[in-house]
Amino acid sequence: MTTAPDPSAAPSKFLLALEARAFFELGAYVAAWPLYNLAAKGDGHPVMTLPGLAGDDPSTYALRSFLRGRGYRAHGWHAGRNTGKVELLEPLLERLHKLNTRYGRPVSLIGWSAGGLFARELAKQAPKAVRQVITLGSPFAGNPRASNARRVYEWLSGKKDDDPALSERLRGTPPVPTTCIFTRTDGVVPWQRCVEVPGDQVENIEVEGSHSGLGHNPVVLFAIADRLAQKEGLWTPFDRRGLRSFFYPDPQRRAPSLAPAE
């Protein structure tokens, strides 16, 4: 069992160094391409991907390529670089409503890291336009200063990440089916900040890997395909029984600490 980092502090330097695994995970993404036909096929509904902090649409290209191969109408967020600024919400809401109107169907949102925070907020503000939310290592809970990307956020946004009102807002659960994918060896943020309290429409899926590789990790992609393939309005929790248990550890084997640090 991996020893979890202290949720009130940023992950260790050792875990941060392990983020180099993302390059090997990208190689695994390419090598696994012939196997992607085994992933659940989609129904063609629209999906919008939201990049992580400092990322832009090219950073989620591999994810969108996979989604298109599974039959989805996959789109980037068209908002440039993710600076973490709340001002991005307005153009993102416009983007969401345009896709919803264009296809006449609710849009699934997949947010990587800080992109997941925006995905959750979009679902709270426009729940009828959102089919489901999937976050990849998104730190919506706990101490906002517990992150190895804190300085990057402050530089890009021009703000400190110690706004209590904003932190409380981010912790709110979206009113749509929500899946939180996380890794306990996350070297950017403590994994405890990336998990929800499971509920009727809320779940956590654990994977092995790095934070920086979540957007192209083949195991993550298969989980995403499974979640997106569910019929609209008939959401059920992820089934990790059988062979899946070798790839998806039990996320409840140690209770996540969701409380913010004092």
N, C-alpha and C positions, 0 to 999 in steps of 0.2 A: 504494500500500500504506500502510495506517495505521501510524504509528510506535507501537509498543507501549510502554506505560508501564513504568517500572522495577518489577519484581515485588516488590522489597524495600521499596517506598514506596507510599503512597496515590496514586491517580491525580491528575493535575494539576488546578489550579483551572479550567483551560479545559475539560477533560473533565467536571468536576463541573458547570460551567455548562451544558454540552450536555445534561444530564439533563432540561432543560426540554422536550426533544423528546418526552418521554413524553406530554405533552398532545396533540401532533400525532399521535402513534401511536394514542392513544385515538380521535381523529377518524378515523384510517385504519381502525381496528377497526370502527367503525360504517359507514363508507363501503363497506367490503369485504363487508358482510353478505350481499349477493346472491351473492357468489362462493364462500361457504363450502360450498355444495352440491357444489362441485368437489373439496372435501377428502375424503380417504378416509373411508368409512363404517365405524362400529365394530360390534362384535359384542355390545354390551350389557353388557360386564363392568364391575364397579365401579371407580371412580377416585376417589381422595381428593386434594384440593389442599391444600397447606400454604403459608401466606402468609410473606412476608418479615419481617424485623425491624421491630417496631412495627406490623405489619399484623395484620389479623384476617380472618375469613371474607368480609366485604363487599369486601375488596380483591381477592379472587379470583373475584368474582361473574361478571365478563365471561368469564373462562376457563371456568368451570363452565357458563355459558350456551352457549358454543360447543360444549363437550363433549356436553351434552345434545342439542344439535341434530344431533350426529353419532351419536347413539344410545347414549351411555354413561350409566351410573348414576353421575352426578357428585355428590360430597359434599364439604362443607367439613370442616375438622379438628375443629370444635366445642371448641377449647381456648382461646378468647378471643384476647387480643393476644399476639403472638409476642414474648416478652421475652428469648428466647435462653437461658433457664434450662434446665439439663439435667433439672430436675424435671418438665418437660413430657413427657418420654419415657414415663413410666408411664401417664398418662391417654391418650396417643396410641397406646400399644400396645393398651390396652383398646379404643379406637376402631377400630383396625385389625382386631383379632380379631372384633369385633362385625360389621363389614362383611363380613369373610371368611365368617363363619358365616351371616350373613343371606342372602348370595347363593350360598354354596357354591362360590365361585370366588376365586382369588387377586386381590388388589387392586393396581392400578397406582397409583403414587405420583408426583405432580408437585409438586416443591418449588421455590418461588421464593426466590432468595437464601438467607437463613438457614433458610428452610423446607426447602430442599434438604438441609441438614445433618441435620435431623431425619428426612427421608425416607430418607437413606442409613443412618442409625443404626437405623431401624425395620427396614429390609431385612436388616441384619446380625443383628438380634436375633430376627426372625421371618421368615426367608427363604421358608418354605413358604406364608406368607400373602401374599407379595408377588409380583406378576407381573413388574413391571419398575419401574425408577426413572428419572425424567426430572428433571434439575435445570436451573434457569434462573438463570444467573449466581451459582451457589452457591460461596462461597470456602472449599473444604475443604482446599486445599493451601497451601504457602508460609507466609510470615510473617503470623501473625494480626493483627499491629499495622498491617499495610499495608491500611488501609481508611479511607474517609472517613466510615464509620458507626461507628467505634470508640467515640467518646464516647457515642453513642446506646446502644450495646450495654452499656457500663459503667454508664450511668445506669439502664437498664431492668433489667439483671440483678443490679446491685450487686456485680459482680465485674470483675476485670481480665481482659483477654483474652490473658494470657501464661502460661497453664497448659500446660507442655510435654507432659504426659501426655494432656491433652484434644486438643491439636493433633495428636499422633501418632495418636490414636484416630480423629480425623476424616479423616485421610488414607487410612485403610483402605478398599479398594474393596469395595462390596457384592457378595455372592455371587449376584446376579441380573442380568439384562440391564440395563445402565446407559447412559443417554444424557446427556451434558453439553452443554447449549446455552449459548453464550456470545457476547459481542460484544467486539471489540478496542477499541471506544470506550466501554467501561464507565467511568462517572465515579465509581462508588462503591468498587469493588475492582479491583485489577489483573486483567486477563483471564487471566493465567497461573495465578492461584490457582483458576480455575474449570474447568480441563481435566484430563482423565485421560490416562494412558498407554494408547493404544488396545490392545484385546485381543479375544479370542474373543467376549466379550459386553459389551465396553466401547467407546464411541465418543464423539467430539466433533462437534458441529454448530455451525458459526459462522454468525451472522446479523449484519446491519447494524442498529444501533439503540442505544437507551439501556438502562441497567440497570433503571431505574424503569418502562420500558415493556415489559419482556419478557413480562409476564403477559397483555398484550393486543395485542402486535405481530402483525399478520396473518401475516407470514412465519413467525414462531415457531409460531403456531397450526397452520399447514399442516404444519410439521415434526412437531409433536406428534401430529396426526391420523395421519400416516404411520407413526409409531412405534407408536401404540396399536393400529392396525389389523392388525398382524401376528398370525398365529395363535399361540396359546399353545404354547410349546415350540419354535417355529420362527423364532426371532429371527435376523435378518440385518442387517448394517450399512446405514445410510442411503445411498441411491443419489442422488448429486448430479449425475449426468451429464445431458446435454441442456440443456433450458431451465432446469432447476433450478440450473445452475451460475451463472446470472445473479443468483440470489437467495441462494445459499448458497456463499460463498467457500470455497476449499480450506483447511481448518483446519490442514493440514500444510505450508502454504507457508513457514512459519517454525516451527522446532521450539519448542514451549512449554517454558518453564523451570519444572520442577516441584519443584526443590529448595528447601527452606526457607532463608530468609536466615540468614546467620551472625550 
